[in-house]
Amino acid sequence: MTYEKIHEKSPNGYLFFASPCAAGKVCCSSKCPDGYILVITKVKGTPLGPRWTETSLKNKGFIYNQVQSAIKVLRAIGIAWADPSTHNILFHEGEHKPSVSVIDFELIQLCDEDVPIQPEMIFIFGQDAVQHSESSRYSGG
């Protein structure tokens, strides 16, 4: 549901989300007769979690801004990300340009657009980083 709504909002996609390729219902087994499959594009990167402390301040700012933009898109389609974590953020430090992909929306909650994004941002980056984000540059640790 989430990827489909993201695709409806912007058919050309977003740089920070994988794009859906195919989706549909499947019959898995007699014990699990109804299922759903989603195939998304492969994106570059590794989970941010173990890399965050070694990431440069410049890249931290880029990552923070990309994740913030992604959460704003989720909010615009009425979704709160219920299990945000650095392992659901893939970071690729490319030769010319880094990239961030926000993945795994298995646990979501429907919400209004005006619900603040701070809970997800605090869970991912910590209170200090979110408090410092009022300036135009990331200054968290």
Salt bridges, closest charged atoms under 4 A:
GLU93 OE1 - ARG51 NH2 3.77
GLU95 OE2 - HIS96 NE2 3.67
GLU120 OE1 - ARG75 NH2 2.69
